[in-house]
């Protein structure tokens, strides 16, 4: 009988962006036109974008975006891609946000 090797499962990762202030809606729109396709091309699955937000412990009740990736490395590569860097350049100082990559637990 052949033994099966256990597949090592790489945890998913999430990019979480919380927008404290939208300073220039036009820059945000230009960013959105570029960032969405750039991230999706690198495997992003958008789980939340805008919609209802309720702050429970002193945070901001502003626009929140969550994108899922197959791995932390994939999320980081998406952020460093030339297409996403072009999106960031279009955004410039149009928003004040907290954006981070978070590794999942499985």
HUVEN-V393887 format. One line per field, one symbol per residue. ss: DSSP state (H for helix, E for strand, C for the rest). phi: phi as a letter, one per 40 degrees, with the letter a starting at -180 (. if undefined). psi: psi as a letter, one per 20 degrees, with the letter a starting at -180 (. if undefined). A space follows every 50 residues. Layout:
ss=???
phi=???
psi=???
This chain:
ss=CCCCCCCCCCCCEEEEEEEEEECCHHHHHHHHHHHHHHHHHCCCEEEEEC CCCCCCCCCCCCCEEEEEECCHHHHHHHHHCHHHHHHHHHHCCCEEEEEE EEECCC
phi=.cccccccccccbbcbbbccabcadccccccdcccdcccccbgcbccaag gcbbcbagcbbbdbbbbbbcaccccccccccdcccccccccfccababba bbccca
psi=ppqpppppppqrqpppppohpohnhghgggghhggghgghhjjqophqob appophljaqmrpppppqrhrghggghghiqhghhhghhhgckiroropq pppri.
